[in-house]
Amino acid sequence: MGLRSLSLDYDYLTNDLLLTFIDPKKSKLENLVINVHGIDADHEVITNETWRRLRNHSSNLEVTLNLIHSFEGVAGLLNILQPSMPLAKFRQMFCSNINIASVSYISSHYNNTLKEIHIIDGFANGDPIVYEIEADEDPFVMLAWRCPKLMHFTLIGYQVCDDDMVAIARLRGQQLKTFDIPSSCIYSLHEEDEVTWMKFGSYDGEFFQKVSESLGHDWLPLKNSQLPTAVLDAQADAEPAYMHILLEDQAWRGRNKR
């Protein structure tokens, strides 16, 4: 049948390599998994023209982008992403930061292809990490609004407002098959005498009901006991938190051989 699926490290990804898959004599590529660890300073940029040509040839191609302990990957994400890349799954594992500009880029350019967002990180000094935003609207709410094919949303290790979670659930509804947020990361805003403060673990009484009604099933956030050890313990090995995901990316190899 020929090669239809490929998984490789970003270190080995080049324009020439991708262009070999537009040969009409070869099978059309359907799955491309790119794993990003470190990024060499002299690594060539995969151009939008390369992605455009590959996508035109392989119209069913879906790209999975995995950032794994990649501080450079987060910082340089806008150089990796290109408008014509058919990004279906974006995952970020233990990279210690979220590139909010890249989240906005993803929601703007992959609204017709994005199916999964999976971000997991360890707490900082025992607390979930804050991701800084400049706009009034949360970038993940905007992503849920702009990406109608989104089916899986996981955000672990970062502070999340309960109102934003309700909004995401309403926007994607019963199509959202995975909605994994730890209870210890969820906060609500309280106001008194014109002073607003955040409070973790103090949800509106209707919070669970609102999310559950939107998803079409009973929903609860993740308990700390359900989280990978590395989320709560900075000294723990993080690999068990994501290795099963990377192995699942390889499952199509066996299917393609049958």
Buried (B, 14 or more C-beta within 10 A) or exposed (E): EEEBBBBEBBEEBEBEEBBEBBEEEBBBBBBBBBBBBBBEEEBEEBEEEBBBBBBEBBEEBBBBBBBBBBBBBBBBBEEBBBEBBBBBBBBBBBBBBBBBEBBBBBBEBBBEBBBBBBBBBBBEEEEBBEBEBEEEEBBBBBBBBBBEBBBBBBBBBBBBBBBBBBBBBBBBEEEBBEBBBBBBBBBBEEEEEEEEEEEBEEBEEEBBEBBBBBBEEEBEBBEEEEBBEBBBBEEBEBBEBBEEBBEEBEEBEEEBEE
